[in-house]
Amino acid sequence: MSSLNKSTLGTQETRLLKKSKKPSLWQRMMHPQARTAYLFLLPNLLGFLLFIAIPSVMAFGLGFTEWDGYNPVKWNGLDNYFRLVRDENFRIALQNTLLYTFGSCLLVIIASLSLALLVNRKMKGMSLYRAAFFFPHIASFIAVAVVWQAIFNPTLGPLNMFLSKFMEHPPGWLVSSNWALLSIILVSAWKMAGYYMLLFLAGLQGISKELYEAANIDGANILQRFRNITLPMLSPVTFFVIITCIINLFKSFDLVYVMTGGGPGRSTKLLVYDIFVQSFRNSAFGYASAEAIVLFLIVLAITYVQFKGEKRWVNY
């Protein structure tokens, strides 16, 4: 047998030995380091199972039942979903939620990007301005709602006291069905803008200065540089901001609960607030679960559409 054949056989035997010595999946899972990793993961895993996964599965199942929290659960199939189609309260809550979500998201993007452009410069005390703009995000929703409720007071609020110098009848804000939803949108955008400002600021600082220098040499003005350099380079950040902002706004509850209670009338009733009312005031847990599932599907569909259209305008 030639030396070449011997070396080939030796190589094959070595590979077979390595394969035979390779630990199985169970052995890798039971490795001491793996067990240590499982211990660190266990608290988060238990929290996810107890507070997210199991309640979500139960809510999905309750959507096909009728249950008031006391009497036995009754299976009613798709009755809750057929009832949603006929329910005027649900349609109004859905309409208000869509207006609130997309209106607030638009204002958040404009405000946060404007603030990021404003603080993206080297000036004395700039870190203080950044902290001041970010502070509303870390403030309690309840505290923010109470403060803005006082600001929007139609008779004693400082906003209308100022506007009364320029107009005879200032807006009713939270007590007017024409202004209440807009008031909630303004407060929501004011609170969220600081957080997304930091995201846009990080994106701005990641843009190469050479691009702006080349544009200056070519004679581009500030608007052309913003349209052709800043916006395209910020598209990944903008995409992330849109996704997270819409998801967070669809879940809004605190501001409406404290500031308006869904009123006046039904002008600020949002889907999450209506789910709360159906569950804990009307004791219609099955119907509320169906409403929650529909809300989840709406958010899922909007997110899916955004991801499908991502390649058309996001530049990585």
ROTORMI-652332 format. One line per field, with one value per residue (C-alpha): residue number from 1; x, y, z. Coordinates in nm, 3 decimals, padded with zeros to 5 digits. Layout:
% ROTORMI-652332
nunu	NUM:... .
X	X:... .
Y	Y:... .
Z	Z:... .
//
This chain:
% ROTORMI-652332
nunu	1:2:3:4:5:6:7:8:9:10:11:12:13:14:15:16:17:18:19:20:21:22:23:24:25:26:27:28:29:30:31:32:33:34:35:36:37:38:39:40:41:42:43:44:45:46:47:48:49:50:51:52:53:54:55:56:57:58:59:60:61:62:63:64:65:66:67:68:69:70:71:72:73:74:75:76:77:78:79:80:81:82:83:84:85:86:87:88:89:90:91:92:93:94:95:96:97:98:99:100:101:102:103:104:105:106:107:108:109:110:111:112:113:114:115:116:117:118:119:120:121:122:123:124:125:126:127:128:129:130:131:132:133:134:135:136:137:138:139:140:141:142:143:144:145:146:147:148:149:150:151:152:153:154:155:156:157:158:159:160:161:162:163:164:165:166:167:168:169:170:171:172:173:174:175:176:177:178:179:180:181:182:183:184:185:186:187:188:189:190:191:192:193:194:195:196:197:198:199:200:201:202:203:204:205:206:207:208:209:210:211:212:213:214:215:216:217:218:219:220:221:222:223:224:225:226:227:228:229:230:231:232:233:234:235:236:237:238:239:240:241:242:243:244:245:246:247:248:249:250:251:252:253:254:255:256:257:258:259:260:261:262:263:264:265:266:267:268:269:270:271:272:273:274:275:276:277:278:279:280:281:282:283:284:285:286:287:288:289:290:291:292:293:294:295:296:297:298:299:300:301:302:303:304:305:306:307:308:309:310:311:312:313:314:315:316 .
X	00.000:00.142:00.220:-00.053:-00.320:-00.194:-00.214:-00.566:-00.679:-00.518:-00.703:-01.036:-00.973:-00.893:-01.221:-01.416:-01.253:-01.340:-01.700:-01.727:-01.590:-01.827:-02.066:-02.435:-02.698:-02.796:-02.433:-02.391:-02.712:-02.599:-02.254:-02.175:-02.137:-02.470:-02.643:-02.500:-02.638:-02.982:-02.982:-02.921:-03.190:-03.446:-03.580:-03.645:-03.790:-04.028:-04.130:-04.198:-04.403:-04.604:-04.673:-04.665:-04.688:-04.948:-05.176:-05.159:-05.267:-05.546:-05.666:-05.676:-05.887:-06.118:-06.192:-06.409:-06.601:-06.849:-06.729:-06.811:-06.541:-06.781:-06.996:-06.860:-06.699:-06.934:-06.803:-06.962:-06.731:-06.705:-06.997:-06.765:-06.604:-06.939:-07.047:-06.735:-06.834:-07.176:-07.050:-07.051:-06.832:-06.564:-06.574:-06.540:-06.258:-06.078:-06.118:-05.992:-05.698:-05.592:-05.616:-05.433:-05.159:-05.072:-05.119:-04.895:-04.638:-04.612:-04.564:-04.311:-04.099:-04.104:-04.036:-03.769:-03.579:-03.595:-03.462:-03.187:-03.075:-03.085:-02.868:-02.629:-02.372:-02.085:-02.196:-02.138:-02.408:-02.547:-02.561:-02.796:-03.031:-03.026:-03.115:-03.396:-03.549:-03.518:-03.670:-04.039:-03.976:-03.869:-04.146:-04.444:-04.737:-04.973:-04.775:-04.756:-05.130:-05.216:-04.988:-05.122:-05.477:-05.415:-05.250:-05.549:-05.805:-06.040:-06.086:-05.788:-05.525:-05.222:-05.259:-05.608:-05.518:-05.245:-05.464:-05.744:-05.527:-05.543:-05.881:-06.222:-06.306:-06.001:-06.040:-06.208:-05.929:-06.014:-06.379:-06.450:-06.515:-06.351:-06.026:-05.989:-05.823:-05.586:-05.493:-05.405:-05.201:-05.001:-04.926:-04.827:-04.592:-04.439:-04.365:-04.223:-04.016:-03.720:-03.652:-03.664:-03.452:-03.165:-03.210:-03.200:-02.904:-02.711:-02.796:-02.683:-02.351:-02.297:-02.314:-01.972:-01.871:-01.700:-02.042:-02.133:-01.791:-01.830:-02.180:-02.045:-01.780:-02.054:-02.245:-02.538:-02.734:-02.858:-03.194:-03.032:-02.786:-03.073:-03.284:-03.009:-02.774:-02.934:-03.272:-03.139:-02.866:-03.119:-03.366:-03.275:-03.327:-03.649:-03.777:-03.706:-03.869:-04.185:-04.218:-04.167:-04.364:-04.674:-04.662:-04.628:-04.905:-05.150:-05.103:-05.175:-05.399:-05.265:-05.316:-05.674:-05.762:-05.635:-05.703:-06.038:-06.173:-06.257:-06.465:-06.613:-06.865:-06.656:-06.415:-06.100:-06.202:-05.912:-05.909:-05.703:-05.927:-06.235:-06.079:-06.036:-06.397:-06.532:-06.321:-06.334:-06.653:-06.878:-06.726:-06.726:-06.389:-06.456:-06.559:-06.263:-06.027:-06.165:-06.111:-05.752:-05.688:-05.820:-05.591:-05.297:-05.381:-05.410:-05.067:-04.923:-05.065:-04.934:-04.590:-04.586:-04.673:-04.395:-04.138:-04.255:-04.208:-03.879:-03.654:-03.811:-03.688:-03.450:-03.080:-02.842 .
Y	00.000:00.336:00.608:00.825:00.565:00.524:00.896:00.907:00.620:00.787:01.109:00.927:00.739:01.068:01.220:00.915:00.937:01.308:01.237:00.955:01.178:01.467:01.509:01.455:01.726:01.597:01.597:01.955:02.059:01.893:02.049:02.240:02.568:02.512:02.444:02.768:02.954:02.798:02.927:03.281:03.248:03.091:03.414:03.579:03.259:03.219:03.584:03.547:03.231:03.359:03.715:03.701:03.357:03.188:03.497:03.548:03.189:03.216:03.546:03.388:03.103:03.336:03.522:03.227:03.212:03.403:03.460:03.719:03.613:03.431:03.185:02.888:02.961:02.910:02.838:03.066:03.022:03.330:03.516:03.770:03.856:03.891:04.117:04.332:04.393:04.521:04.713:05.091:05.143:04.921:05.105:05.442:05.314:05.172:05.498:05.701:05.464:05.492:05.872:05.891:05.647:05.790:06.152:06.106:05.907:06.180:06.448:06.232:06.183:06.553:06.669:06.411:06.462:06.840:06.813:06.575:06.821:07.099:06.922:06.763:07.034:07.123:07.396:07.471:07.309:07.098:06.788:06.981:07.054:06.690:06.582:06.838:06.718:06.355:06.411:06.384:06.027:05.908:06.097:05.896:05.883:05.955:06.260:06.389:06.339:06.527:06.820:06.853:06.817:07.131:07.308:07.231:07.350:07.570:07.839:07.826:07.663:07.875:07.782:07.931:08.226:08.306:08.239:08.457:08.760:08.684:08.514:08.564:08.195:07.971:07.598:07.375:07.118:06.818:06.915:06.958:06.657:06.848:06.914:06.628:06.375:06.638:06.729:06.367:06.347:06.657:06.528:06.186:06.332:06.566:06.276:06.038:06.279:06.285:05.912:05.904:06.219:06.012:05.749:06.010:06.178:05.851:05.811:06.166:06.116:05.799:05.983:06.042:06.409:06.345:06.321:06.672:06.806:06.660:06.811:07.152:07.133:07.053:07.361:07.188:07.408:07.302:07.175:06.970:06.819:06.732:06.576:06.387:06.290:06.317:06.160:05.862:05.788:05.808:05.573:05.266:05.470:05.616:05.269:05.150:05.462:05.414:05.047:05.094:05.419:05.268:04.960:05.171:05.410:05.129:05.021:05.366:05.367:05.583:05.926:05.856:05.693:05.988:06.286:06.215:05.872:05.816:06.131:06.375:06.137:05.878:06.119:05.980:05.618:05.405:05.028:04.948:05.168:04.996:04.657:04.777:04.891:04.567:04.359:04.532:04.736:04.524:04.189:04.073:03.901:03.689:03.988:04.193:03.909:03.900:04.274:04.231:03.963:04.192:04.469:04.229:04.127:04.490:04.575:04.258:04.344:04.702:04.581:04.319:04.578:04.802:04.524:04.431:04.790:04.836:04.762:05.041:05.327:05.200:05.223:05.003 .
Z	00.000:-00.099:00.152:-00.007:00.063:00.420:00.485:00.338:00.560:00.859:00.789:00.759:01.086:01.258:01.134:01.251:01.593:01.618:01.518:01.770:02.044:01.963:02.260:02.203:02.241:02.585:02.699:02.580:02.757:03.080:03.071:03.396:03.205:03.032:03.365:03.499:03.197:03.254:03.612:03.490:03.223:03.456:03.619:03.281:03.139:03.433:03.408:03.037:03.089:03.388:03.273:02.891:02.731:02.954:02.986:02.608:02.541:02.799:02.650:02.305:02.442:02.635:02.311:02.208:02.536:02.748:03.104:03.368:03.614:03.848:03.660:03.461:03.128:02.830:02.482:02.222:01.923:01.703:01.862:02.027:01.694:01.517:01.800:01.748:01.387:01.497:01.803:01.750:02.059:01.908:01.575:01.747:01.969:01.665:01.473:01.769:01.815:01.452:01.458:01.789:01.685:01.346:01.456:01.759:01.562:01.299:01.565:01.753:01.442:01.351:01.707:01.791:01.464:01.507:01.863:01.752:01.484:01.744:02.004:01.753:01.792:02.020:02.256:02.618:02.833:02.547:02.769:02.998:02.710:02.604:02.957:02.975:02.648:02.759:03.105:03.001:02.883:03.229:03.410:03.530:03.290:03.579:03.691:03.334:03.289:03.609:03.522:03.168:03.297:03.501:03.206:02.982:03.238:03.032:03.298:03.537:03.316:03.219:02.852:02.814:03.035:02.783:02.478:02.616:02.544:02.171:02.129:02.285:02.326:02.378:02.305:02.563:02.528:02.745:02.794:02.424:02.201:01.913:02.100:02.351:02.119:01.982:02.340:02.416:02.095:02.191:02.541:02.413:02.151:02.410:02.643:02.383:02.175:02.415:02.388:02.009:02.002:02.144:01.872:01.597:01.767:01.763:01.395:01.314:01.489:01.286:00.951:00.801:00.789:00.457:00.292:00.407:00.306:-00.044:-00.068:00.036:-00.235:-00.488:-00.374:-00.201:00.038:00.381:00.255:-00.020:00.228:00.461:00.186:00.004:00.290:00.633:00.560:00.357:00.611:00.894:00.724:00.939:01.256:01.117:01.036:01.392:01.537:01.329:01.427:01.800:01.815:01.653:01.876:02.191:02.088:02.016:02.379:02.526:02.829:03.115:02.961:02.859:03.189:03.397:03.172:03.006:03.104:02.738:02.718:02.663:02.518:02.336:02.168:02.337:02.391:02.269:02.217:02.525:02.737:02.594:02.674:03.032:03.050:02.906:03.144:03.481:03.458:03.242:03.352:02.989:02.994:02.685:02.476:02.604:02.514:02.161:02.137:02.259:01.996:01.723:01.850:01.837:01.481:01.371:01.514:01.361:01.019:01.029:01.137:00.862:00.597:00.723:00.704:00.354:00.237:00.420:00.120:-00.085:00.131:00.402:00.314:00.513 .
//
